[in-house]
Amino acid sequence: MRKEIILFLLVLKFCFCYEINFIEKNLPSEVKVFSFIDSENGAKFEKEGDFIEIPYKFFPKEKGMVKIEFLIPEAKYRDQTIWRIYTKNGDGFSLGVNGKGVAWGYYCRGENKWIYLTFKLKDEEIGKWNEIKLIYKSGESFEIYFNNEKKCSEKILKKFNFVEDGVQILGNDVSKKQPFLGYIKKIKIDENIEEVENIVEINNREIIIKFKNDGNLYGVFYKNEEIIRGNGEDLWKINIKKQEKRYAISPKTFKKVNFEKNEDGETNYIKWNYKELIFPEIDGFVEYRIFLKKKVAEISFDINCHFNFKDKESSIWEIIYPNFFIMPIGNEPLNNYIVFPYSYGGKLLKDPFYSYLDKEKIFERYLYPSGSCLMQFFAIYNDKNQTGIYFSPEDSSASDKEFGFYIYPKNKTINFYLKIFPENRISTKEYKSPYLFKIIFYKGTWYEASQIYRNWFIKQEWCRKGPVYFRNDIPDWAKRMCLIVKINGDWKKDEKENRIIFENIFENISELYNFIRYPFVNVLYQWKKFYKEKSARDKPDCLAHHGNLDIPLITDVIPEIVERLNKKDIYTIAYLNARMYDYKWDEEDAKNAEKWTVRNVEGKVSLYSENSPFWDMCWYTDWWQNRFLNLCKEAIEKLKVKGIYLDSFGRRQNECFSAEHGHFQGGGNLCVMSQRKFASRLREELKRIDKDIILLNEGGTETYCDLIDIVLFSNNITPNYIPLRRAVFGDYQMGHGRRITEQHFKDPVKFYVEVSTLFLDGSIIGRLFADEIILHLPLKEGFKKNLNMYNKLWKKLKEICDYSIVGIEYLRLGKFLKPPLVKIEEKIKYVDDKLGEIEVPAVDGRCYLSYKDGSIGIIFFNRNPEKEYVFDYEFKDFREESEEKKEKFKIFLLKSTGEKIKIKENIENYKEKIRILPGEIKFYVISFN
């Protein structure tokens, strides 16, 4: 106590008796440093929570938030020191280290990097957080803006000498007692705080949307917090193509702009009209509308335009709308997360505003539809206060588009834009938005954002057949399969040797079935002969036939073996590529095929990919549909397979600009429309041959749930993975993993991370690369030998298959609910050769609703193969509050054998202390019957 009194007296002495001295240290060259120090001892922090009071009065009577910038110049202190600024009685502020208060600090991850600090004052009278922005105007005054309105300007006490570049504070590192420099940078007036004339706004009880007089966005404010900025950029831009040249139309290129405003009814809106272009060769207009619901925190945008070009070559090539800047949510931006629907799941990027302080900007781009962007939304939320913003075009036509993000760490903003590719863009003169771009403010995290999208998603055409659980057009064996195996086969010149190879393959697959004891699928690649002299490719692979007919099977024993395995619940799927055509295989056939290839904007034939030896065929054309249908019939009738794997289907294709194929020339929803036309016909005609035929594809997007039964994921897991796909539409379409190889059985961490993720998300485990895991040709002791090599992990795989089947109504066929919270901070990780570092919670969990009886399945998996954990979990009644509760719920522990062990019943809530062993699965069922 005595020590604290001495420190307090020292602080008072510093504050009132000593002048401010100038010092300079090793800071960036453009920074000048000034400090509050006493000339003898300086201001020091002796322990955590100490603070210095600076007793000058510049705050107005209203309390609120001050935004300043803060610099930690030396990285070696970054792990020990967090500076905080506090307010005291509304008439001064305090500086502290690692203490408590209404402010927050954050350290940088490198030398001489900027760090941003914000704090708020609580208005105790009304119990709300209000905003003050403190703007440094000159060497002797601050201007105060309270909730973005100028309130007062007061003199600062002269003895504190705020000069040119700012104020520097000297303190000590709390751990090492070493000198520490913090720097409050001079704050320039933000453009969004300057007084702007002729502001136009619409608002409801929570949201204010402000526009400048030219129609560009000024800012969006949610509960008095600025969330979205215009930053002086154009809200929209239209790129015009004229032969090889392109130029842009924007608000700046019009001479006249006016607006209509309507605040009647349940929705407020503004419609902006632009007329009289500065370009004499173009006549036209642009119109966009913004809608704001009065009772819901929801904003909608759309845009229409029409142009008359004097030359016939010009057209609307692409439209960028909307384009704005997103700000951090809440007063602790390091708790912000951004959510992308990436790869087969989703990407959760923590701290997007500060994670990249060593970079000027980061650019992320996602083309929809593609294997990297399966859905049409993203979100950003603050994990601490559970406030989020959802963004989505909610486009039922599933048109081509580009989601773009420029992250500017130093400016604390994310520039988001949506790029639209209009239908028939090689010659179009008008565009009418077929959807409203939505911005919705919500409470929650990534899961709540996914459910906003799901509520829209399940109303779309591709969900018309309902969840997999209720569908009769998917055979029961397909719903109940637990594994997918990939068989590459081989080519040998000797027919007898080919026969032996295939007999060995299927013999060992039979052994795998005897071990697993559940239906599974093997996908058969390489089932036709390869003739090097006829192919554009110089070696055999899974793409050997490339759309060409009448090629012999590798060996005539395949159909006999496939049919025998089908009877044992081992179902074979034939590989076919849905886009590639080998134009060197048959010159006469290629002459007929060339007309039906995808054509680029110059009218030339498109290759499947750059430097590919194959043509890219247009799905929309009857010629290619007929050809591919015949290939499928050949596989079903000759091989006796139970399904077709459509490689390169369901994602993005090269844009087709052909005028002869019967479709519009590029843009719009041509990609999805063509593929749906192709798959609809394929499914209908193949089901006539065998009603139990299934279709699979690779990395398919959201728009094929009714046409494709099972999708192959791009990866088993990706960095920063979240189960976004499963949360939105995993119960509407089944999926399976990409690759389980011998490397997984050599690395238990890799095995547990990837296989557990597939299991927890209700996916089919796969694909087991048979030649790497169970075959090892030429075989001697076969499968049993290899089983012994990896005995422990094979047993775990068997247990996972057991749980997948006994818990199928939850994992595979149930509705995804918000994952259970596991209060274990520990992570496990490994480095993937292609994807980089993969890090996941050591103990993870999922929660599912059964469509069968309304019960709930809660599953926990300990991914750590060496360590056990203990944690508390509170089981709650998951029924809707509005539903009358006739009985209290019962809790069971489900075993891999299917046995249910009752834990508790006739209770409201129950907290269980869960002990989970290395690699263990805990599967609980909550029943309401």
Order of alpha helices (4+ residues) and beta strands (2+ residues): alpha-beta-beta-beta-beta-beta-beta-beta-beta-beta-beta-beta-beta-beta-beta-beta-beta-beta-beta-beta-beta-beta-beta-beta-beta-beta-beta-beta-beta-beta-beta-beta-beta-beta-alpha-alpha-beta-alpha-beta-alpha-beta-beta-alpha-beta-alpha-beta-alpha-beta-beta-beta-alpha-beta-beta-alpha-alpha-beta-alpha-alpha-alpha-beta-beta-beta-beta-beta-beta-beta-beta-beta-beta
